[in-house]
């Protein structure tokens, strides 16, 4: 999926991945991570996710990266915030109320950009990318997070021959294989959600599960 594809989707309002409330599975499992108040959470491909406002309400700081200026503007306007704007080599930074969103390319971030992140949350980033980009995504995004950084990854699983992504099916074997060089992976929950996803049913998908993983960057890397 090239950048232009996602920019076009935002311009046309075709943002079916967006949720108008915080992700319930995140709210359920996040406390298990033991992230202290004041810590910084990295949210890749952030869009205008309500999860970021939830993190802020828990006393956490947020660093998100998103290609679409429309998405970033929509987030701050939707929460009645007027961000301060600065520019760096990573893109244009918008910051208000402990939430900083970089309008830029996640693949352009590096260890310096993510050095202050204690945690990460990936709900719709890995599953938004085709296999050809997922390896690069893990290497250049997950691989740049600080040691001991921990977080949640949420994926979807369905028969890959029944639907062309996005969102793409990313099974547990792939998650473990891709993240093994980076850190530790623990499966926290697997849930059948097909009954509540009519768009998947309409495409002929016969099985749909969402899976929540706890991930932590290995200390020795």
C-alpha positions, 0 to 999 in steps of 0.5 A: 500500500503506497502513501498515496493510497492512504491519503486518498482514503482519508480525502474520500472519507473511506476510513472504515478502520476508524473507531469512535471509542477506545479499543475495548481489547486495549482497555482490557489488557493495557493495565497488565503492562504496568506502564507508569503514569507519565510514560510515553506511548508510541502509536504508529499509523495513528490516524485520529484514533480515540486510543490516543485520548484514552492514553492521555486520560490515563496520565500517559504522554503520546507520540503518534505518526501519521501521513495524513494532515486531515487525520491529525487536524481531525483528531485535535479539532474533535477534542477541542485542542489547538496544537503547537506546530513545529518542524523537524527532519521527521515531519511536522509536529503537532502537540497539545495536551500531552499528545504529539502527532508527527505528520510524516512517514513512519518508515522515516523514524529512527532510534533518536525519534523514539528514544523517549518511548516506554510503550507502544500500541499497534492496533491497525498498523501491521495489518494495514501493510502487505507482506512486502512492507511488514518486514521493513515495518518491523525492522525500521519501526519496532527495531528502533524502539528502546530496550525494555519498551513494551506494548500491545499488538492487535491483529486479525486472522482470516483465511487469506484466500477469502479476502484481499486486504487491507486489513490483511490477515497476519497469523500468529506464526508470522507475528512470532517469526517477525518479532522474534529477532526484536523481542518477546511475544506473549499471546493474551487473547484470541476472540472470534469476531465474525458475527459482528463484522458484516463487511467481512461476511459480505466478502465471503469470509468464513472465519475472523479472529482478533488476537492480542499480543504483549510484546517487549523489546529484548534488553540485550538488543 
